[in-house]
Amino acid sequence: MRTKLAAARIAARSGIKTVITSGNNPESLKAIASGEKLGTSFEPANNSLKSRKQWIAFGTIPRGTLRVDEGAARALMAGNKSLLAVGVVAVTGNFPAGSIVAVEDLNGLEMARGITNLSARTYV
């Protein structure tokens, strides 16, 4: 079920409606296509991600992790700002500049992904 929900999240962020239902009934697909409410429906996000951001968020495996302080987390989430090195409090992994990295808050929850301009060594 975890992978189904993850796939539904990716589809919704990509602007695609998704339905999770039993595949035992061969008529399910026709019923859904005709508008019948069946299973659990995930509506497309109002602000779907552009293809480049979809690739960063869902199509790659991060080469490392940056843990950021509260100010950096707030700037990234509320202000849609770029991350400055001063906001990074810990680095996991050994990655070169230009790598996809996960960004975590102080509690270790992934909050974003991005392409870093700096290598892991530069942050330390």
PyMOL commands that set and color helices and strands:
alter all, ss='L'
color gray80, all
select helices_A, chain A and resi 2-13+28-33+51-58+70-78+85-87+120-123
alter helices_A, ss='H'
color red, helices_A
select strands_A, chain A and resi 18-20+40-42+64-68+88-92+100-104+110-115
alter strands_A, ss='S'
color yellow, strands_A
deselect
rebuild
show_as cartoon
